[in-house]
Amino acid sequence: MYFVHTIDRVMAEAYVHQKLAAHRTSGEFFEVAVGRAVEAMDEAAARYPIPRGLVSPKRRGGWGTDMLPQVFEHAIVSCPHCGKRNRIHSLAVSFRPKCGGCGKTLTAGS
């Protein structure tokens, strides 16, 4: 449903597990809102990005500071009901995001 690119998958997974520890049900399973899980994964991706130079170092001239972009993007949507600005993530499955303020479903045209 969602994934991120990281330079260190082990550290990124440990980071996400630590961030979601309060929601762990057992082992590697969590009962958490998709949005919160996505936020934790985005934070891990920001902590452990992949320098674009690793992908093609000869063409890019070494390691460089340019980072490989993530596949999924997000948009900021204002709720028509309460006005709260919500960060809405693209996922690989369809979903109906809810406002973080009033809890009402946000529509595509919000």
N, CA, C and O atoms as a printed pandas DataFrame, in Angstrom:
     atom_number atom_name residue_name chain_id  residue_number  x_coord  y_coord  z_coord
0              1         N          MET        A               1    0.821   -1.188    0.000
1              2        CA          MET        A               1    0.000    0.000    0.000
2              3         C          MET        A               1    0.864    1.252    0.000
3              4         O          MET        A               1    0.473    2.275   -0.562
4              5         N          TYR        A               2    2.049    1.180    0.631
5              6        CA          TYR        A               2    2.945    2.337    0.705
6              7         C          TYR        A               2    4.354    1.839    0.970
7              8         O          TYR        A               2    4.534    0.854    1.686
8              9         N          PHE        A               3    5.349    2.497    0.410
9             10        CA          PHE        A               3    6.735    2.158    0.689
10            11         C          PHE        A               3    7.588    3.396    0.502
11            12         O          PHE        A               3    7.174    4.368   -0.131
12            13         N          VAL        A               4    8.780    3.346    1.061
13            14        CA          VAL        A               4    9.746    4.425    0.897
14            15         C          VAL        A               4   11.095    3.830    0.527
15            16         O          VAL        A               4   11.376    2.666    0.813
16            17         N          HIS        A               5   11.928    4.649   -0.115
17            18        CA          HIS        A               5   13.307    4.264   -0.425
18            19         C          HIS        A               5   14.197    4.774    0.699
19            20         O          HIS        A               5   14.084    5.932    1.099
20            21         N          THR        A               6   15.077    3.925    1.210
21            22        CA          THR        A               6   16.038    4.345    2.232
22            23         C          THR        A               6   17.393    3.715    1.954
23            24         O          THR        A               6   17.485    2.668    1.313
24            25         N          ILE        A               7   18.425    4.352    2.436
25            26        CA          ILE        A               7   19.772    3.826    2.260
26            27         C          ILE        A               7   20.038    2.667    3.218
27            28         O          ILE        A               7   20.874    1.808    2.937
28            29         N          ASP        A               8   19.325    2.640    4.357
29            30        CA          ASP        A               8   19.553    1.606    5.363
30            31         C          ASP        A               8   18.210    1.054    5.821
31            32         O          ASP        A               8   17.595    1.596    6.739
32            33         N          ARG        A               9   17.760   -0.005    5.196
33            34        CA          ARG        A               9   16.436   -0.557    5.490
34            35         C          ARG        A               9   16.309   -1.064    6.921
35            36         O          ARG        A               9   15.236   -0.977    7.518
36            37         N          VAL        A              10   17.388   -1.587    7.469
37            38        CA          VAL        A              10   17.348   -2.110    8.835
38            39         C          VAL        A              10   17.130   -0.975    9.831
39            40         O          VAL        A              10   16.281   -1.078   10.716
40            41         N          MET        A              11   17.892    0.104    9.688
41            42        CA          MET        A              11   17.741    1.252   10.583
42            43         C          MET        A              11   16.385    1.935   10.369
43            44         O          MET        A              11   15.757    2.382   11.328
44            45         N          ALA        A              12   15.940    2.015    9.123
45            46        CA          ALA        A              12   14.651    2.644    8.835
46            47         C          ALA        A              12   13.507    1.835    9.456
47            48         O          ALA        A              12   12.581    2.408   10.030
48            49         N          GLU        A              13   13.572    0.514    9.343
49            50        CA          GLU        A              13   12.531   -0.327    9.940
50            51         C          GLU        A              13   12.541   -0.210   11.460
51            52         O          GLU        A              13   11.482   -0.136   12.084
52            53         N          ALA        A              14   13.723   -0.194   12.053
53            54        CA          ALA        A              14   13.826   -0.047   13.506
54            55         C          ALA        A              14   13.249    1.296   13.948
55            56         O          ALA        A              14   12.589    1.385   14.984
56            57         N          TYR        A              15   13.501    2.332   13.161
57            58        CA          TYR        A              15   12.966    3.662   13.470
58            59         C          TYR        A              15   11.439    3.645   13.444
59            60         O          TYR        A              15   10.793    4.157   14.358
60            61         N          VAL        A              16   10.866    3.059   12.401
61            62        CA          VAL        A              16    9.400    2.997   12.280
62            63         C          VAL        A              16    8.816    2.172   13.427
63            64         O          VAL        A              16    7.810    2.568   14.015
64            65         N          HIS        A              17    9.421    1.052   13.747
65            66        CA          HIS        A              17    8.937    0.218   14.858
66            67         C          HIS        A              17    8.969    0.995   16.174
67            68         O          HIS        A              17    8.051    0.876   16.986
68            69         N          GLN        A              18   10.014    1.784   16.387
69            70        CA          GLN        A              18   10.117    2.585   17.610
70            71         C          GLN        A              18    9.025    3.652   17.643
71            72         O          GLN        A              18    8.405    3.878   18.682
72            73         N          LYS        A              19    8.790    4.311   16.501
73            74        CA          LYS        A              19    7.767    5.365   16.436
74            75         C          LYS        A              19    6.353    4.812   16.658
75            76         O          LYS        A              19    5.489    5.507   17.192
76            77         N          LEU        A              20    6.124    3.568   16.248
77            78        CA          LEU        A              20    4.788    2.976   16.348
78            79         C          LEU        A              20    4.669    1.990   17.514
79            80         O          LEU        A              20    3.683    1.258   17.600
80            81         N          ALA        A              21    5.648    1.961   18.400
81            82        CA          ALA        A              21    5.686    0.973   19.489
82            83         C          ALA        A              21    4.401    0.951   20.316
83            84         O          ALA        A              21    3.972   -0.121   20.745
84            85         N          ALA        A              22    3.790    2.082   20.544
85            86        CA          ALA        A              22    2.567    2.139   21.354
86            87         C          ALA        A              22    1.383    1.455   20.661
87            88         O          ALA        A              22    0.366    1.184   21.300
88            89         N          HIS        A              23    1.507    1.181   19.379
89            90        CA          HIS        A              23    0.423    0.582   18.599
90            91         C          HIS        A              23    0.685   -0.882   18.243
91            92         O          HIS        A              23   -0.085   -1.489   17.498
92            93         N          ARG        A              24    1.775   -1.452   18.777
93            94        CA          ARG        A              24    2.141   -2.842   18.464
94            95         C          ARG        A              24    1.110   -3.798   19.061
95            96         O          ARG        A              24    0.718   -3.650   20.218
96            97         N          THR        A              25    0.673   -4.778   18.269
97            98        CA          THR        A              25   -0.238   -5.810   18.773
98            99         C          THR        A              25    0.553   -7.069   19.105
99           100         O          THR        A              25    0.348   -7.674   20.157
100          101         N          SER        A              26    1.461   -7.466   18.205
101          102        CA          SER        A              26    2.374   -8.583   18.462
102          103         C          SER        A              26    3.394   -8.632   17.340
103          104         O          SER        A              26    3.078   -8.335   16.188
104          105         N          GLY        A              27    4.618   -9.010   17.680
105          106        CA          GLY        A              27    5.661   -9.144   16.667
106          107         C          GLY        A              27    5.814   -7.895   15.820
107          108         O          GLY        A              27    6.088   -6.811   16.336
108          109         N          GLU        A              28    5.635   -8.053   14.523
109          110        CA          GLU        A              28    5.743   -6.926   13.600
110          111         C          GLU        A              28    4.379   -6.386   13.181
111          112         O          GLU        A              28    4.262   -5.767   12.124
112          113         N          PHE        A              29    3.362   -6.607   13.980
113          114        CA          PHE        A              29    2.012   -6.161   13.649
114          115         C          PHE        A              29    1.615   -4.978   14.526
115          116         O          PHE        A              29    1.904   -4.938   15.722
116          117         N          PHE        A              30    0.943   -4.016   13.894
117          118        CA          PHE        A              30    0.535   -2.802   14.574
118          119         C          PHE        A              30   -0.920   -2.509   14.240
119          120         O          PHE        A              30   -1.378   -2.789   13.132
120          121         N          GLU        A              31   -1.630   -1.956   15.184
121          122        CA          GLU        A              31   -2.988   -1.474   14.925
122          123         C          GLU        A              31   -2.923    0.042   15.018
123          124         O          GLU        A              31   -2.985    0.630   16.098
124          125         N          VAL        A              32   -2.795    0.659   13.833
125          126        CA          VAL        A              32   -2.562    2.098   13.765
126          127         C          VAL        A              32   -3.218    2.637   12.497
127          128         O          VAL        A              32   -3.344    1.924   11.502
128          129         N          ALA        A              33   -3.627    3.885   12.542
129          130        CA          ALA        A              33   -4.200    4.527   11.355
130          131         C          ALA        A              33   -3.149    4.547   10.239
131          132         O          ALA        A              33   -1.962    4.746   10.497
132          133         N          VAL        A              34   -3.592    4.343    9.021
133          134        CA          VAL        A              34   -2.681    4.327    7.875
134          135         C          VAL        A              34   -1.882    5.621    7.815
135          136         O          VAL        A              34   -0.679    5.600    7.554
136          137         N          GLY        A              35   -2.542    6.735    8.053
137          138        CA          GLY        A              35   -1.853    8.024    7.998
138          139         C          GLY        A              35   -0.695    8.114    8.969
139          140         O          GLY        A              35    0.354    8.659    8.627
140          141         N          ARG        A              36   -0.863    7.593   10.169
141          142        CA          ARG        A              36    0.224    7.624   11.171
142          143         C          ARG        A              36    1.368    6.709   10.742
143          144         O          ARG        A              36    2.535    7.065   10.909
144          145         N          ALA        A              37    1.054    5.547   10.198
145          146        CA          ALA        A              37    2.095    4.641    9.716
146          147         C          ALA        A              37    2.869    5.280    8.564
147          148         O          ALA        A              37    4.094    5.175    8.504
148          149         N          VAL        A              38    2.166    5.935    7.659
149          150        CA          VAL        A              38    2.807    6.612    6.530
150          151         C          VAL        A              38    3.719    7.733    7.028
151          152         O          VAL        A              38    4.829    7.897    6.523
152          153         N          GLU        A              39    3.260    8.502    8.013
153          154        CA          GLU        A              39    4.093    9.565    8.578
154          155         C          GLU        A              39    5.390    9.004    9.152
155          156         O          GLU        A              39    6.463    9.568    8.937
156          157         N          ALA        A              40    5.293    7.898    9.878
157          158        CA          ALA        A              40    6.480    7.280   10.459
158          159         C          ALA        A              40    7.441    6.820    9.361
159          160         O          ALA        A              40    8.655    6.971    9.491
160          161         N          MET        A              41    6.895    6.261    8.287
161          162        CA          MET        A              41    7.735    5.813    7.179
162          163         C          MET        A              41    8.384    6.996    6.465
163          164         O          MET        A              41    9.548    6.924    6.069
164          165         N          ASP        A              42    7.631    8.082    6.303
165          166        CA          ASP        A              42    8.207    9.288    5.690
166          167         C          ASP        A              42    9.336    9.859    6.540
167          168         O          ASP        A              42   10.352   10.312    6.012
168          169         N          GLU        A              43    9.154    9.834    7.854
169          170        CA          GLU        A              43   10.207   10.309    8.755
170          171         C          GLU        A              43   11.463    9.439    8.606
171          172         O          GLU        A              43   12.578    9.959    8.574
172          173         N          ALA        A              44   11.283    8.136    8.515
173          174        CA          ALA        A              44   12.417    7.225    8.333
174          175         C          ALA        A              44   13.119    7.504    7.006
175          176         O          ALA        A              44   14.348    7.500    6.935
176          177         N          ALA        A              45   12.340    7.746    5.963
177          178        CA          ALA        A              45   12.924    8.039    4.648
178          179         C          ALA        A              45   13.730    9.340    4.686
179          180         O          ALA        A              45   14.763    9.453    4.027
180          181         N          ALA        A              46   13.257   10.314    5.455
181          182        CA          ALA        A              46   13.976   11.583    5.583
182          183         C          ALA        A              46   15.274   11.399    6.382
183          184         O          ALA        A              46   16.267   12.078    6.121
184          185         N          ARG        A              47   15.262   10.488    7.346
185          186        CA          ARG        A              47   16.462   10.223    8.158
186          187         C          ARG        A              47   17.506    9.417    7.388
187          188         O          ARG        A              47   18.706    9.594    7.596
188          189         N          TYR        A              48   17.054    8.540    6.506
189          190        CA          TYR        A              48   17.951    7.628    5.785
190          191         C          TYR        A              48   17.726    7.717    4.263
191          192         O          TYR        A              48   17.372    6.718    3.636
192          193         N          PRO        A              49   17.926    8.895    3.673
193          194        CA          PRO        A              49   17.688    9.039    2.228
194          195         C          PRO        A              49   18.785    8.362    1.401
195          196         O          PRO        A              49   19.853    8.027    1.912
196          197         N          ILE        A              50   18.497    8.175    0.137
197          198        CA          ILE        A              50   19.476    7.592   -0.778
198          199         C          ILE        A              50   20.061    8.710   -1.635
199          200         O          ILE        A              50   19.325    9.344   -2.392
200          201         N          PRO        A              51   21.368    8.968   -1.536
201          202        CA          PRO        A              51   21.970    9.967   -2.420
202          203         C          PRO        A              51   21.841    9.504   -3.869
203          204         O          PRO        A              51   22.151    8.358   -4.192
204          205         N          ARG        A              52   21.385   10.395   -4.732
205          206        CA          ARG        A              52   21.186   10.032   -6.135
206          207         C          ARG        A              52   22.485    9.554   -6.775
207          208         O          ARG        A              52   22.454    8.746   -7.703
208          209         N          GLY        A              53   23.613   10.038   -6.295
209          210        CA          GLY        A              53   24.908    9.619   -6.832
210          211         C          GLY        A              53   25.159    8.133   -6.662
211          212         O          GLY        A              53   25.941    7.553   -7.415
212          213         N          LEU        A              54   24.514    7.503   -5.689
213          214        CA          LEU        A              54   24.671    6.057   -5.513
214          215         C          LEU        A              54   24.015    5.292   -6.648
215          216         O          LEU        A              54   24.447    4.192   -6.993
216          217         N          VAL        A              55   22.980    5.868   -7.225
217          218        CA          VAL        A              55   22.247    5.201   -8.292
218          219         C          VAL        A              55   23.071    5.191   -9.574
219          220         O          VAL        A              55   23.128    4.177  -10.270
220          221         N          SER        A              56   23.711    6.319   -9.888
221          222        CA          SER        A              56   24.548    6.394  -11.088
222          223         C          SER        A              56   25.728    7.332  -10.808
223          224         O          SER        A              56   25.741    8.462  -11.295
224          225         N          PRO        A              57   26.717    6.878  -10.029
225          226        CA          PRO        A              57   27.808    7.757   -9.605
226          227         C          PRO        A              57   28.663    8.324  -10.737
227          228         O          PRO        A              57   29.140    9.454  -10.629
228          229         N          LYS        A              58   28.868    7.581  -11.805
229          230        CA          LYS        A              58   29.700    8.095  -12.888
230          231         C          LYS        A              58   29.013    9.263  -13.584
231          232         O          LYS        A              58   29.643   10.279  -13.879
232          233         N          ARG        A              59   27.738    9.114  -13.838
233          234        CA          ARG        A              59   26.996   10.162  -14.546
234          235         C          ARG        A              59   26.806   11.385  -13.658
235          236         O          ARG        A              59   26.831   12.516  -14.144
236          237         N          ARG        A              60   26.619   11.166  -12.366
237          238        CA          ARG        A              60   26.309   12.265  -11.452
238          239         C          ARG        A              60   27.559   12.857  -10.812
239          240         O          ARG        A              60   27.469   13.860  -10.104
240          241         N          GLY        A              61   28.723   12.254  -11.047
241          242        CA          GLY        A              61   29.943   12.824  -10.506
242          243         C          GLY        A              61   30.189   12.510   -9.045
243          244         O          GLY        A              61   30.669   13.366   -8.301
244          245         N          GLY        A              62   29.871   11.303   -8.622
245          246        CA          GLY        A              62   30.142   10.914   -7.239
246          247         C          GLY        A              62   28.898   10.926   -6.384
247          248         O          GLY        A              62   27.778   10.836   -6.886
248          249         N          TRP        A              63   29.110   11.041   -5.068
249          250        CA          TRP        A              63   28.004   10.934   -4.116
250          251         C          TRP        A              63   27.053   12.110   -4.218
251          252         O          TRP        A              63   25.843   11.904   -4.306
252          253         N          GLY        A              64   27.543   13.303   -4.208
253          254        CA          GLY        A              64   26.690   14.482   -4.332
254          255         C          GLY        A              64   25.731   14.643   -3.165
255          256         O          GLY        A              64   25.751   13.857   -2.217
256          257         N          THR        A              65   24.894   15.667   -3.243
257          258        CA          THR        A              65   23.929   15.933   -2.173
258          259         C          THR        A              65   22.498   15.772   -2.654
259          260         O          THR        A              65   21.569   15.881   -1.853
260          261         N          ASP        A              66   22.298   15.515   -3.935
261          262        CA          ASP        A              66   20.961   15.333   -4.487
262          263         C          ASP        A              66   20.419   13.972   -4.048
263          264         O          ASP        A              66   21.105   12.961   -4.195
264          265         N          MET        A              67   19.201   13.935   -3.513
265          266        CA          MET        A              67   18.643   12.681   -2.996
266          267         C          MET        A              67   17.631   12.077   -3.961
267          268         O          MET        A              67   16.931   12.795   -4.675
268          269         N          LEU        A              68   17.562   10.746   -3.973
269          270        CA          LEU        A              68   16.591   10.029   -4.785
270          271         C          LEU        A              68   15.193   10.378   -4.282
271          272         O          LEU        A              68   14.926   10.251   -3.087
272          273         N          PRO        A              69   14.298   10.811   -5.161
273          274        CA          PRO        A              69   12.947   11.177   -4.707
274          275         C          PRO        A              69   12.134    9.936   -4.346
275          276         O          PRO        A              69   12.404    8.837   -4.829
276          277         N          GLN        A              70   11.154   10.130   -3.503
277          278        CA          GLN        A              70   10.242    9.051   -3.126
278          279         C          GLN        A              70    9.200    8.857   -4.234
279          280         O          GLN        A              70    8.926    9.773   -5.009
280          281         N          VAL        A              71    8.637    7.676   -4.294
281          282        CA          VAL        A              71    7.660    7.340   -5.329
282          283         C          VAL        A              71    6.320    8.025   -5.067
283          284         O          VAL        A              71    5.720    8.603   -5.973
284          285         N          PHE        A              72    5.859    7.955   -3.819
285          286        CA          PHE        A              72    4.554    8.495   -3.479
286          287         C          PHE        A              72    4.679    9.939   -3.024
287          288         O          PHE        A              72    5.574   10.282   -2.251
288          289         N          GLU        A              73    3.786   10.771   -3.500
289          290        CA          GLU        A              73    3.781   12.184   -3.145
290          291         C          GLU        A              73    2.632   12.462   -2.191
291          292         O          GLU        A              73    1.850   11.568   -1.867
292          293         N          HIS        A              74    2.538   13.691   -1.750
293          294        CA          HIS        A              74    1.432   14.085   -0.891
294          295         C          HIS        A              74    0.927   15.456   -1.339
295          296         O          HIS        A              74    1.598   16.179   -2.076
296          297         N          ALA        A              75   -0.245   15.780   -0.882
297          298        CA          ALA        A              75   -0.835   17.082   -1.165
298          299         C          ALA        A              75   -1.383   17.646    0.139
299          300         O          ALA        A              75   -1.708   16.895    1.059
300          301         N          ILE        A              76   -1.482   18.949    0.214
301          302        CA          ILE        A              76   -2.094   19.609    1.357
302          303         C          ILE        A              76   -3.506   20.010    0.932
303          304         O          ILE        A              76   -3.696   20.732   -0.046
304          305         N          VAL        A              77   -4.492   19.522    1.692
305          306        CA          VAL        A              77   -5.898   19.771    1.374
306          307         C          VAL        A              77   -6.572   20.417    2.571
307          308         O          VAL        A              77   -6.448   19.932    3.695
308          309         N          SER        A              78   -7.290   21.517    2.331
309          310        CA          SER        A              78   -8.049   22.155    3.407
310          311         C          SER        A              78   -9.429   21.516    3.491
311          312         O          SER        A              78  -10.084   21.298    2.471
312          313         N          CYS        A              79   -9.861   21.219    4.701
313          314        CA          CYS        A              79  -11.176   20.622    4.919
314          315         C          CYS        A              79  -12.253   21.668    4.679
315          316         O          CYS        A              79  -12.182   22.761    5.242
316          317         N          PRO        A              80  -13.260   21.355    3.845
317          318        CA          PRO        A              80  -14.334   22.317    3.586
318          319         C          PRO        A              80  -15.256   22.504    4.793
319          320         O          PRO        A              80  -16.029   23.460    4.842
320          321         N          HIS        A              81  -15.174   21.591    5.765
321          322        CA          HIS        A              81  -16.054   21.650    6.929
322          323         C          HIS        A              81  -15.467   22.484    8.066
323          324         O          HIS        A              81  -16.160   23.315    8.653
324          325         N          CYS        A              82  -14.180   22.261    8.377
325          326        CA          CYS        A              82  -13.580   22.956    9.527
326          327         C          CYS        A              82  -12.389   23.832    9.153
327          328         O          CYS        A              82  -11.918   24.616    9.977
328          329         N          GLY        A              83  -11.896   23.710    7.920
329          330        CA          GLY        A              83  -10.786   24.545    7.466
330          331         C          GLY        A              83   -9.398   24.012    7.776
331          332         O          GLY        A              83   -8.408   24.603    7.343
332          333         N          LYS        A              84   -9.294   22.907    8.517
333          334        CA          LYS        A              84   -7.977   22.354    8.856
334          335         C          LYS        A              84   -7.245   21.927    7.590
335          336         O          LYS        A              84   -7.833   21.346    6.677
336          337         N          ARG        A              85   -5.947   22.230    7.555
337          338        CA          ARG        A              85   -5.108   21.787    6.443
338          339         C          ARG        A              85   -4.620   20.379    6.754
339          340         O          ARG        A              85   -4.059   20.133    7.822
340          341         N          ASN        A              86   -4.832   19.458    5.823
341          342        CA          ASN        A              86   -4.488   18.046    5.990
342          343         C          ASN        A              86   -3.460   17.637    4.950
343          344         O          ASN        A              86   -3.548   18.025    3.785
344          345         N          ARG        A              87   -2.484   16.849    5.383
345          346        CA          ARG        A              87   -1.502   16.283    4.458
346          347         C          ARG        A              87   -2.048   14.940    3.993
347          348         O          ARG        A              87   -2.189   14.013    4.792
348          349         N          ILE        A              88   -2.355   14.833    2.706
349          350        CA          ILE        A              88   -2.939   13.621    2.131
350          351         C          ILE        A              88   -1.877   12.924    1.289
351          352         O          ILE        A              88   -1.294   13.526    0.388
352          353         N          HIS        A              89   -1.633   11.664    1.585
353          354        CA          HIS        A              89   -0.625   10.883    0.885
354          355         C          HIS        A              89   -1.241   10.085   -0.256
355          356         O          HIS        A              89   -2.384    9.635   -0.172
356          357         N          SER        A              90   -0.469    9.919   -1.314
357          358        CA          SER        A              90   -0.844    8.991   -2.374
358          359         C          SER        A              90   -0.499    7.596   -1.876
359          360         O          SER        A              90    0.558    7.391   -1.280
360          361         N          LEU        A              91   -1.385    6.638   -2.118
361          362        CA          LEU        A              91   -1.130    5.249   -1.754
362          363         C          LEU        A              91   -1.308    4.387   -2.991
363          364         O          LEU        A              91   -1.841    4.849   -4.000
364          365         N          ALA        A              92   -0.872    3.155   -2.922
365          366        CA          ALA        A              92   -1.006    2.228   -4.046
366          367         C          ALA        A              92   -2.396    1.604   -4.097
367          368         O          ALA        A              92   -2.674    0.801   -4.988
368          369         N          VAL        A              93   -3.265    1.952   -3.167
369          370        CA          VAL        A              93   -4.648    1.479   -3.135
370          371         C          VAL        A              93   -5.553    2.686   -2.957
371          372         O          VAL        A              93   -5.108    3.727   -2.472
372          373         N          SER        A              94   -6.807    2.563   -3.339
373          374        CA          SER        A              94   -7.716    3.685   -3.145
374          375         C          SER        A              94   -8.140    3.749   -1.680
375          376         O          SER        A              94   -8.248    2.722   -1.010
376          377         N          PHE        A              95   -8.375    4.943   -1.199
377          378        CA          PHE        A              95   -8.788    5.149    0.183
378          379         C          PHE        A              95   -9.537    6.468    0.288
379          380         O          PHE        A              95   -9.473    7.297   -0.619
380          381         N          ARG        A              96  -10.237    6.660    1.379
381          382        CA          ARG        A              96  -10.976    7.894    1.632
382          383         C          ARG        A              96  -10.377    8.567    2.862
383          384         O          ARG        A              96  -10.659    8.173    3.993
384          385         N          PRO        A              97   -9.552    9.582    2.634
385          386        CA          PRO        A              97   -8.919   10.242    3.776
386          387         C          PRO        A              97   -9.931   11.034    4.606
387          388         O          PRO        A              97  -10.910   11.566    4.083
388          389         N          LYS        A              98   -9.668   11.097    5.911
389          390        CA          LYS        A              98  -10.521   11.865    6.811
390          391         C          LYS        A              98   -9.743   13.042    7.362
391          392         O          LYS        A              98   -8.523   12.978    7.515
392          393         N          CYS        A              99  -10.446   14.101    7.653
393          394        CA          CYS        A              99   -9.854   15.303    8.206
394          395         C          CYS        A              99   -9.310   15.001    9.606
395          396         O          CYS        A              99   -9.973   14.348   10.413
396          397         N          GLY        A             100   -8.104   15.482    9.880
397          398        CA          GLY        A             100   -7.525   15.317   11.189
398          399         C          GLY        A             100   -8.142   16.211   12.237
399          400         O          GLY        A             100   -7.881   16.044   13.428
400          401         N          GLY        A             101   -8.965   17.168   11.810
401          402        CA          GLY        A             101   -9.624   18.072   12.756
402          403         C          GLY        A             101  -11.018   17.612   13.140
403          404         O          GLY        A             101  -11.311   17.387   14.314
404          405         N          CYS        A             102  -11.888   17.475   12.121
405          406        CA          CYS        A             102  -13.291   17.154   12.407
406          407         C          CYS        A             102  -13.647   15.697   12.128
407          408         O          CYS        A             102  -14.719   15.237   12.522
408          409         N          GLY        A             103  -12.752   14.962   11.448
409          410        CA          GLY        A             103  -12.995   13.547   11.200
410          411         C          GLY        A             103  -13.884   13.253    9.999
411          412         O          GLY        A             103  -14.158   12.091    9.701
412          413         N          LYS        A             104  -14.336   14.295    9.308
413          414        CA          LYS        A             104  -15.192   14.062    8.131
414          415         C          LYS        A             104  -14.338   13.665    6.935
415          416         O          LYS        A             104  -13.176   14.056    6.828
416          417         N          THR        A             105  -14.929   12.885    6.038
417          418        CA          THR        A             105  -14.234   12.412    4.843
418          419         C          THR        A             105  -13.933   13.588    3.915
419          420         O          THR        A             105  -14.792   14.428    3.647
420          421         N          LEU        A             106  -12.699   13.623    3.437
421          422        CA          LEU        A             106  -12.298   14.650    2.481
422          423         C          LEU        A             106  -12.581   14.159    1.076
423          424         O          LEU        A             106  -12.363   12.985    0.776
424          425         N          THR        A             107  -13.055   15.023    0.224
425          426        CA          THR        A             107  -13.336   14.652   -1.156
426          427         C          THR        A             107  -12.187   15.103   -2.052
427          428         O          THR        A             107  -11.378   15.949   -1.672
428          429         N          ALA        A             108  -12.133   14.527   -3.232
429          430        CA          ALA        A             108  -11.044   14.827   -4.171
430          431         C          ALA        A             108  -10.967   16.311   -4.488
431          432         O          ALA        A             108   -9.870   16.820   -4.720
432          433         N          GLY        A             109  -12.054   17.008   -4.507
433          434        CA          GLY        A             109  -12.066   18.419   -4.858
434          435         C          GLY        A             109  -11.879   19.347   -3.670
435          436         O          GLY        A             109  -12.016   20.561   -3.815
436          437         N          SER        A             110  -11.565   18.797   -2.479
437          438        CA          SER        A             110  -11.421   19.642   -1.278
438          439         C          SER        A             110  -10.260   20.576   -1.407
439          440         O          SER        A             110   -9.992   21.357   -0.495
